[in-house]
Amino acid sequence: MPIRCVLFDFDGVIADTEERNADYLASALAHFGVRLTEEDRSALVGINDPSLLEALLKRAETPVTLEQLQAERTRHGNYYENGADLHTQPGLREFLSALRAQSIRTGVVSSTRSQLTALDRLHLVSQFDVVVCGDMVTRRKPDPEPYLRAAQLLGLAPDDCLVIEDSPTGIRAGKAAGCTVLGYTGSSIRQDISAADFALSDFHLYRQIPLFQNLSPF
């Protein structure tokens, strides 16, 4: 069945944000005397789980709540809103233009509303037909609900949709929703995408994917 829609994860797919996001988190945690290790950074990639932050805060010398951490993170800012070097992954804009030229719909399935700010800063909001954020669903990735919600808003069946993810968590969500999944490996943090149906390292090379062999450059 031809793909009628492509649904993009944000972090690591639309923009290479994960390392810089961790830098902002590390600054906020340092205020409470908590050091973010490389192991911690790896555990946080592709996952939006408050329990991981709660575990980090247990290292503080005095009790710290998630609300206190959030206040400190707000004070420090975040990469989506404040990163001076925020930019799209190579070839993404060309790929989006090729999709739209063939009337293939597009969407973003992200974890937070801050990513809407990033899309606006990147002048990409108009390039997507739907954006689903974490607060629009009751269960987040790896649950399939975010991708099912996006398909529903577009009036499409899940098997009409291709999901592009760079993390095992996101790939599990896309597969559980019944979508075809492409694992993207162009991020600075390489993750296990072995469960994906296809793999792509650079959006400039999209025509190497069988689904897009006949997709002409815009």
C-alpha positions in Angstrom: 0.0 0.0 0.0 1.4 3.4 -0.9 2.4 5.7 2.0 0.0 8.6 2.3 1.6 10.3 5.3 5.0 10.6 6.9 5.1 11.2 10.7 8.3 12.6 12.2 9.7 12.4 15.7 11.4 15.7 16.6 14.4 15.1 18.8 17.2 13.5 16.7 15.1 13.4 13.6 13.9 16.9 12.7 16.7 18.5 14.7 19.8 17.1 16.5 18.8 18.2 19.9 19.4 15.5 22.4 23.0 16.3 23.5 22.2 20.0 23.9 19.0 19.3 25.8 21.1 17.2 28.2 23.4 20.1 28.6 20.6 22.4 29.8 19.3 19.6 32.1 22.8 19.2 33.5 23.0 22.9 34.3 19.7 22.8 36.2 20.7 19.6 38.1 24.1 21.1 39.1 22.2 23.8 41.0 21.1 21.1 43.4 24.5 19.4 43.5 23.6 16.6 41.1 26.1 15.7 38.4 24.7 14.2 35.1 27.0 11.4 34.0 27.4 10.0 30.5 25.5 6.9 31.7 22.6 9.2 32.8 22.6 11.0 29.5 22.4 7.7 27.6 19.5 6.5 29.8 17.5 9.7 29.1 17.8 9.6 25.3 14.5 9.1 23.6 12.6 8.8 26.8 10.3 11.3 28.6 9.8 9.7 32.0 9.6 11.7 35.2 10.7 8.7 37.2 14.2 9.0 35.7 14.4 12.6 36.9 13.1 11.6 40.3 15.9 9.0 40.5 18.5 11.7 39.6 17.2 14.1 42.3 17.7 11.4 45.0 21.4 12.2 44.7 20.9 15.7 46.0 22.1 16.4 49.5 18.7 17.9 50.5 15.3 16.8 49.2 14.3 18.3 45.8 11.0 17.9 44.1 10.3 17.7 40.4 8.5 21.0 40.7 11.7 22.6 42.0 13.7 21.1 39.2 11.2 22.3 36.7 11.5 25.8 38.1 15.3 25.7 37.8 15.1 24.3 34.3 12.8 27.2 33.4 15.3 29.7 34.8 18.1 28.1 32.7 16.0 27.9 29.5 16.0 25.1 27.0 17.6 24.3 23.6 14.3 24.5 21.8 13.7 28.1 22.8 17.3 29.4 23.5 19.7 27.3 21.4 21.4 29.8 19.1 22.6 27.0 16.8 19.3 25.2 16.4 19.0 23.8 12.9 17.3 21.1 10.9 19.0 17.8 10.0 20.7 17.9 6.6 18.4 17.3 3.7 15.2 17.5 5.8 13.8 20.6 4.1 14.4 19.0 0.6 12.7 15.8 1.7 9.7 17.7 3.1 9.3 19.6 -0.2 9.5 16.4 -2.2 6.8 14.8 0.0 4.5 17.8 -0.3 5.0 18.0 -4.1 3.5 14.5 -4.3 0.6 15.3 -1.9 2.1 13.1 0.8 0.9 14.5 4.1 3.3 15.2 7.0 3.1 15.4 10.8 5.2 15.7 13.9 4.7 13.5 16.9 6.7 15.0 19.8 7.0 14.8 23.6 6.6 18.4 24.7 5.0 21.7 23.5 8.5 23.3 23.6 9.1 21.6 20.3 6.4 23.7 18.8 8.6 26.7 19.6 11.5 25.0 17.9 9.4 24.3 14.8 8.4 28.0 14.7 12.0 29.1 15.1 12.9 26.7 12.3 10.1 28.1 10.1 8.7 24.6 9.7 5.2 24.9 11.2 3.5 25.4 7.8 5.3 22.3 6.5 3.3 19.9 8.7 -0.4 19.0 8.5 -0.6 17.9 12.1 1.5 18.2 15.3 0.8 15.9 18.3 2.4 16.8 21.6 2.7 14.7 24.7 0.0 16.6 26.5 -2.5 15.7 23.8 -2.4 12.0 24.8 -2.8 10.1 28.0 0.0 7.6 27.3 3.3 8.6 25.7 5.8 6.6 23.7 6.5 3.7 23.7 2.7 3.4 23.8 1.2 3.6 20.3 -1.3 6.3 21.3 0.6 9.3 20.0 0.9 7.8 16.5 -2.6 6.5 16.5 -3.8 10.0 17.5 -1.9 11.6 14.6 -3.4 9.1 12.1 -6.8 9.8 13.5 -6.5 13.6 13.2 -5.4 13.1 9.5 -8.3 10.7 8.9 -5.9 8.0 7.9 -5.3 4.3 8.9 -2.0 3.6 10.7 -0.9 1.5 7.8 -1.2 4.6 5.5 1.6 6.2 7.6 5.4 6.0 7.7 6.9 6.9 11.1 10.5 8.2 11.2 12.2 7.6 14.6 15.8 7.4 15.9 15.2 5.6 19.2 14.1 2.1 20.2 11.3 3.7 22.3 9.9 5.6 19.3 10.3 2.7 17.0 8.3 0.5 19.4 5.5 3.1 19.5 5.3 3.3 15.7 5.3 -0.5 15.2 2.7 -1.0 17.9 0.5 1.5 16.2 0.6 -0.5 13.0 2.7 2.0 11.0 5.7 1.2 8.8 8.8 2.6 10.6 12.0 4.1 9.2 15.0 4.3 11.6 17.0 7.4 11.2 20.7 7.2 12.0 21.9 10.8 11.2 21.7 12.1 14.7 24.9 12.6 16.7 23.7 10.0 19.2 23.4 6.7 17.5 20.8 4.3 18.8 19.5 0.8 18.1 17.1 1.0 15.2 17.2 -2.7 14.4 13.5 -3.1 14.9 12.7 -0.6 12.1 11.5 -1.7 8.7 14.0 0.6 6.9 17.0 2.7 7.8 18.3 6.0 6.5 21.4 7.9 7.5 20.8 11.2 5.5 17.6 12.7 4.3 19.4 13.7 1.1 19.4 9.9 0.3 15.6 9.4 0.7 15.3 7.9 -2.8 17.4 4.9 -1.6 14.3 3.8 0.4 12.1 1.6 -1.7 9.0 3.6 -0.6 10.4 6.8 -2.1 12.3 5.5 -5.2 9.7 7.3 -7.4 9.6 10.4 -5.3 11.0 13.1 -7.5 13.0 16.0 -6.1 10.9 19.2 -5.8 
